[in-house]
Amino acid sequence: MLCHTPLVNSPPARPTSTDVARLAGLSRSAVSQILGGNEDRFPPETRERVFAAAAELGYRPSKVGRALVTGVNDLVVLIVPNVTFGHHLQDGIDRITCGAAAHGLSVVVRYAGVGHASVLDAVLDLQPAAVVDLGVFDAATAATLRAAGIRLLPRSAALTARAFTDPNRAIGAMQAEELLRTPGRRLVYALLADDRLDPYGPPRAEGAALQARQVGAGEPIRVRLPLERAGAARTLAPVFEEGPVGICCYNDEVAIAVIAAARQLGRSVPEEVAVVGADGTSIGQLVAPRLTSVRIDFAALLDVLISDADWRALRAGTDRDATAPPETDLSRFVTLVPGETS
């Protein structure tokens, strides 16, 4: 019995510069130079023929091929903590991608997992021109990347450590300060129940603990909450039994989970359960009662950390002084968003 293998339609081959040269009736060398940005040495009619042929074929230059030929890699990998975050962090990511694109660089976003090893392997395989680290990597991982010839932004390791520690500590301190304005509350820090890398939660909890010590309040207890009502209620039920509490939350989503759990357990907000979130999200301002939160201007923070001069130096393949910019109070990017839950 004969077996017939069904025919599978292969995807059309990607057009090459050779195809463009053939259609335009020019040499491949001339086409490569024009499409590579060196068109000024060719007459306008020649350039127009090349661009028209490229448009007709749907040709796009291969950045990988260009990197192999020129030795200049245009790829930037942005490492983002793979946890729930609000739109202010997204604004920062947009600021990075736009800044890089303005200098002809391409950004790939890579979310961190449960450890550094898998992220490190992925970055080393890509061999990008640079990595933008939003506070995910530890010192050993950063050193491995630098040893492989991959640049890190922000360019100062000390500044990177401060940038993603100081503002997050300020968030926790501001949350605790707001909640402890009312006497008699026990302080709790509610982190997100998640096994993935979380560089932001621990310093926020530390900031709350430091603020509590400064005013003579008890050490905050830490809990980890899932983002669903039943699980949050199970975790918080014993916490609610011991009297009024003030709960600092990792972010607004955790804060909303606390409010949902309080309602399920018959606790009033803010009289018995006071809550302060983080991120200042739009959804937090739409729930009832309206959420008290803390906002971080992430885009403005990144403007301090990564400048236009950094992108220019990276695009040109030149080194730039790794000295940190003048000392600045990074907590100034953190502000309280007044609400009805504290």
C-alpha distance (Angstrom), angle and dihedral (degrees) to the residues before:
residue distance angle dihedral
M1 . . .
L2 3.79 . .
C3 3.78 120.1 .
H4 3.74 116.1 -145.9
T5 3.79 116.2 -154.7
P6 3.79 109.7 -145.6
L7 3.76 114.8 -118.3
V8 3.78 114.6 -110.8
N9 3.75 119.0 -154.3
S10 3.80 108.0 -123.7
P11 3.78 116.8 -140.4
P12 3.79 113.3 -104.2
A13 3.77 114.2 -91.8
R14 3.78 115.5 -100.9
P15 3.82 109.8 -104.9
T16 3.79 114.9 -110.5
S17 3.77 134.7 -154.5
T18 3.81 86.8 -101.4
D19 3.81 89.0 60.9
V20 3.82 90.0 49.5
A21 3.82 90.7 49.5
R22 3.80 91.4 50.0
L23 3.81 93.1 50.3
A24 3.80 93.3 44.1
G25 3.81 92.8 45.9
L26 3.78 93.1 -125.9
S27 3.78 137.9 116.0
R28 3.79 118.5 -84.2
S29 3.82 89.4 -123.9
A30 3.81 92.1 57.8
V31 3.80 91.9 46.4
S32 3.81 92.2 48.7
Q33 3.80 91.6 51.6
I34 3.80 93.8 48.0
L35 3.79 94.1 46.3
G36 3.81 89.9 43.5
G37 3.81 92.4 61.1
N38 3.82 100.2 -96.0
E39 3.81 94.8 107.5
D40 3.84 96.7 124.5
R41 3.79 92.8 85.9
F42 3.82 92.2 59.1
P43 3.83 128.5 75.8
P44 3.82 116.5 -99.5
E45 3.82 93.0 -113.1
T46 3.82 90.6 54.6
R47 3.79 91.6 50.4
E48 3.80 90.9 48.2
R49 3.82 91.5 52.6
V50 3.80 90.8 52.3
F51 3.80 95.5 46.6
A52 3.81 91.6 45.7
A53 3.81 91.6 50.7
A54 3.81 91.6 47.2
A55 3.81 90.9 50.1
E56 3.80 92.6 48.0
L57 3.82 91.9 51.5
G58 3.80 94.9 40.4
Y59 3.79 89.8 -122.7
R60 3.82 119.6 177.8
P61 3.82 121.4 -177.9
S62 3.79 114.9 -113.0
K63 3.81 110.0 -118.2
V64 3.80 89.4 -163.9
G65 3.80 90.8 54.3
R66 3.79 91.3 47.1
A67 3.79 90.4 51.9
L68 3.81 91.4 51.3
V69 3.81 92.2 50.4
T70 3.79 100.1 40.1
G71 3.79 100.3 28.5
V72 3.82 89.0 -129.6
N73 3.80 115.0 120.3
D74 3.81 116.1 -156.5
L75 3.80 95.4 -169.3
V76 3.81 123.1 113.3
V77 3.81 120.3 -174.2
L78 3.79 116.3 -150.5
I79 3.81 112.7 -155.9
V80 3.80 112.7 -151.7
P81 3.82 126.3 -178.5
N82 3.81 107.0 -108.1
V83 3.79 96.4 -130.1
T84 3.77 134.4 105.1
F85 3.79 111.4 -73.4
G86 3.78 137.9 165.9
H87 3.76 134.2 -115.1
H88 3.81 94.2 -87.5
L89 3.81 90.5 69.9
Q90 3.80 87.6 45.9
D91 3.82 88.1 54.1
G92 3.80 88.1 54.8
I93 3.80 91.6 50.3
D94 3.80 89.5 50.9
R95 3.80 89.9 50.2
I96 3.82 90.5 54.7
T97 3.80 95.5 47.1
C98 3.81 92.2 47.9
G99 3.80 92.5 47.3
A100 3.79 91.7 50.7
A101 3.81 93.9 44.2
A102 3.81 91.0 53.3
H103 3.83 86.7 65.1
G104 3.81 97.0 43.7
L105 3.80 95.4 -98.5
S106 3.81 124.3 136.6
V107 3.81 120.2 -139.2
V108 3.79 124.6 -149.6
V109 3.81 116.5 -168.8
R110 3.82 115.3 -140.9
Y111 3.79 119.8 -173.4
A112 3.79 117.1 -144.4
G113 3.79 117.2 -121.2
V114 3.79 130.2 -160.3
G115 3.80 95.9 -52.3
H116 3.79 144.0 13.9
A117 3.81 97.5 -110.0
S118 3.81 99.1 75.4
V119 3.80 92.7 44.8
L120 3.78 91.6 47.9
D121 3.81 92.4 50.5
A122 3.80 91.7 49.8
V123 3.80 92.6 50.3
L124 3.80 93.5 46.7
D125 3.81 89.8 50.9
L126 3.81 91.0 53.3
Q127 3.83 93.9 45.7
P128 3.82 93.1 -156.6
A129 3.77 125.2 -171.3
A130 3.80 89.6 -114.3
V131 3.78 146.0 -7.7
V132 3.79 123.3 -136.0
D133 3.79 106.6 -149.9
L134 3.82 117.0 -160.1
G135 3.78 92.0 -163.6
V136 3.81 97.8 -68.1
F137 3.82 104.2 114.0
D138 3.79 125.2 77.6
A139 3.81 121.2 -139.0
A140 3.82 94.5 -94.5
T141 3.82 93.3 52.7
A142 3.80 91.6 47.1
A143 3.82 90.3 50.5
T144 3.82 90.8 51.4
L145 3.81 90.8 53.5
R146 3.79 92.9 48.5
A147 3.81 90.6 48.6
A148 3.82 87.9 55.1
G149 3.81 89.9 56.3
I150 3.81 95.0 -105.5
R151 3.79 115.2 137.4
L152 3.78 121.1 -134.3
L153 3.78 126.8 -143.5
P154 2.97 127.9 -124.8
R155 3.79 82.3 51.5
S156 3.82 95.3 -143.6
A157 3.81 116.5 70.6
A158 3.80 90.7 -158.4
L159 3.80 91.2 52.1
T160 3.80 91.7 49.0
A161 3.79 90.8 52.7
R162 3.80 91.6 49.7
A163 3.79 94.6 43.0
F164 3.78 95.0 59.5
T165 3.79 97.0 34.7
D166 3.81 107.0 41.7
P167 3.83 97.9 50.3
N168 3.80 91.8 44.6
R169 3.80 91.3 50.2
A170 3.79 87.1 49.4
I171 3.81 89.6 53.8
G172 3.81 91.4 54.1
A173 3.80 92.6 45.1
M174 3.80 92.0 49.9
Q175 3.80 91.4 48.8
A176 3.81 92.0 50.9
E177 3.79 93.0 45.2
E178 3.80 91.1 53.7
L179 3.80 94.1 47.3
L180 3.81 95.5 45.1
R181 3.80 92.5 55.8
T182 3.80 85.0 89.3
P183 3.83 110.9 65.2
G184 3.79 122.3 -129.0
R185 3.79 99.4 36.6
R186 3.79 121.6 130.2
L187 3.79 110.5 -138.9
V188 3.81 121.6 -125.2
Y189 3.80 129.6 180.0
A190 3.82 113.7 -148.9
L191 3.80 112.9 -158.8
L192 3.77 126.2 -174.2
A193 3.81 115.8 -91.8
D194 3.79 98.0 -125.1
D195 3.81 134.0 128.1
R196 3.79 94.7 -149.8
L197 3.79 124.3 101.1
D198 3.79 110.8 -72.9
P199 3.81 113.7 -175.6
Y200 3.81 94.2 167.1
G201 3.82 105.7 50.4
P202 3.84 100.6 62.9
P203 3.84 95.9 52.1
R204 3.81 89.8 47.4
A205 3.81 89.8 54.1
E206 3.82 89.8 46.0
G207 3.80 90.8 52.4
A208 3.80 90.9 52.7
A209 3.82 91.0 49.4
L210 3.82 92.0 49.6
Q211 3.79 91.1 51.1
A212 3.81 91.4 48.4
R213 3.81 90.8 52.7
Q214 3.80 91.9 49.6
V215 3.80 91.9 57.8
G216 3.80 95.3 39.0
A217 3.80 95.9 -109.4
G218 3.79 122.6 144.4
E219 3.78 121.9 -87.8
P220 3.82 109.2 -85.8
I221 3.78 115.9 -113.7
R222 3.81 116.3 -131.7
V223 3.78 125.8 -133.8
R224 3.79 131.7 175.7
L225 3.77 116.6 -137.1
P226 3.78 131.4 -162.0
L227 3.79 116.1 -138.5
E228 3.80 94.6 -111.4
R229 3.80 129.5 87.3
A230 3.82 102.0 -124.1
G231 3.81 94.4 48.7
A232 3.80 92.3 44.6
A233 3.82 90.3 49.8
R234 3.82 92.0 51.3
T235 3.80 91.2 51.0
L236 3.80 95.6 45.5
A237 3.82 100.8 39.8
P238 3.85 94.5 88.4
V239 3.82 90.4 43.2
F240 3.81 91.7 55.1
E241 3.81 92.7 50.4
E242 3.80 94.1 72.5
G243 3.80 100.0 62.8
P244 3.81 137.0 -90.0
V245 3.80 114.9 -6.4
G246 3.79 136.3 -168.7
I247 3.80 111.2 -147.7
C248 3.80 121.4 -159.0
C249 3.80 107.5 -160.0
Y250 3.79 130.7 -150.8
N251 3.80 89.6 -129.7
D252 3.78 142.4 -19.1
E253 3.80 93.2 -85.0
V254 3.79 91.3 57.4
A255 3.82 88.6 46.6
I256 3.81 91.0 53.6
A257 3.81 89.1 49.8
V258 3.83 88.5 53.5
I259 3.81 91.0 51.3
A260 3.81 91.1 48.7
A261 3.82 90.8 49.9
A262 3.82 91.2 48.3
R263 3.79 90.7 53.6
Q264 3.79 92.1 48.3
L265 3.80 90.3 51.3
G266 3.81 94.1 45.5
R267 3.81 96.5 -111.4
S268 3.80 121.2 144.6
V269 3.82 122.5 -125.6
P270 3.01 121.7 -111.1
E271 3.83 98.7 -2.8
E272 3.82 96.2 63.9
V273 3.80 100.7 10.2
A274 3.82 117.2 32.4
V275 3.79 116.6 -170.9
V276 3.82 137.2 -166.1
G277 3.79 120.4 -177.2
A278 3.80 132.6 -168.9
D279 3.82 133.9 -125.3
G280 3.82 96.8 42.9
T281 3.81 91.8 -122.0
S282 3.79 124.6 -172.2
I283 3.80 91.6 -119.9
G284 3.80 90.2 56.4
Q285 3.79 88.9 57.9
L286 3.81 91.8 51.3
V287 3.81 99.5 53.8
A288 3.80 121.7 89.9
P289 2.94 119.4 -91.6
R290 3.79 90.4 34.4
L291 3.78 110.0 -114.3
T292 3.79 122.5 -109.7
S293 3.80 106.2 -140.1
V294 3.80 145.9 161.3
R295 3.78 120.3 -119.2
I296 3.80 128.1 -154.3
D297 3.80 118.9 -159.1
F298 3.79 93.8 -137.5
A299 3.79 95.7 173.7
A300 3.82 92.0 54.9
L301 3.80 90.0 46.9
L302 3.79 90.8 53.6
D303 3.80 90.5 50.6
V304 3.82 86.6 63.0
L305 3.80 92.8 46.6
I306 3.81 101.7 43.9
S307 3.79 120.6 30.9
D308 3.77 133.5 -170.2
A309 3.81 87.4 -105.9
D310 3.81 89.1 61.6
W311 3.82 91.1 55.9
R312 3.81 91.8 46.3
A313 3.81 92.1 51.0
L314 3.79 91.4 47.0
R315 3.81 92.6 49.4
A316 3.79 91.0 48.9
G317 3.80 92.3 46.9
T318 3.79 92.3 -124.0
D319 3.79 130.1 133.7
R320 3.77 121.7 -111.5
D321 3.77 129.5 -156.9
A322 3.80 107.9 -85.8
T323 3.77 93.4 -151.1
A324 3.79 111.5 127.9
P325 3.81 116.5 -114.3
P326 3.80 117.5 -103.0
E327 3.78 113.9 -57.0
T328 3.77 110.1 -84.1
D329 3.77 134.3 179.7
L330 3.80 101.1 -110.2
S331 3.80 91.1 -173.0
R332 3.82 88.3 73.0
F333 3.80 88.8 82.9
V334 3.82 90.2 65.8
T335 3.83 120.9 87.2
L336 3.80 136.5 170.3
V337 3.79 118.5 -112.4
P338 3.84 105.0 -151.9
G339 3.78 116.8 -135.0
E340 3.79 144.1 150.7
T341 3.82 101.9 -93.0
S342 3.81 100.6 76.3
